[in-house]
Amino acid sequence: MSISFVKWHKHKDLEAIADYIHNKLAEELAHYILHQEHFKDTATFEDAYNFYIKIRQKSEMMMELNAKHLAAAILLPRGDLTRRATKCYKDNRETLLGLLKDDCDEIISTIASLLRDVYQVPEGVIAYRLKSKVIGFKDFLKKDIKEDCK
């Protein structure tokens, strides 16, 4: 456990800590799945450290981004997330549009908060995935509202 995590957890409740561990575990699993070939010759921590020193900053950032995307796909599968978000929107359309007008980002944030307990991940992660081009939920909202979303 890192020092930053120990300092961080003193200011968070147990639910936030559980969310952090849950999401971090998915990301580390994604790293293993995606990058295990790179680490086949790393037997020690020192070997792994030397590997990171050798790769360029851009490569490391790309590896991190790839792992985050796979973790999101594991935790929030596209088909299931799209289906649930669409149903949630349609079931609450009048209320959402009545309160939030054409503010797609706020509509997505509200839907994410409604889906939080289903997926057991933070609302921000769900909202980010819904806004991604992979999911295309914001485009769906724009077409449904027939106006440019803010």
Helices and strands as residue ranges (DSSP letters): H 3-9, H 14-35, G 36-39, H 45-54, H 57-75, H 78-91, H 93-100, H 104-119, H 123-131, H 137-145
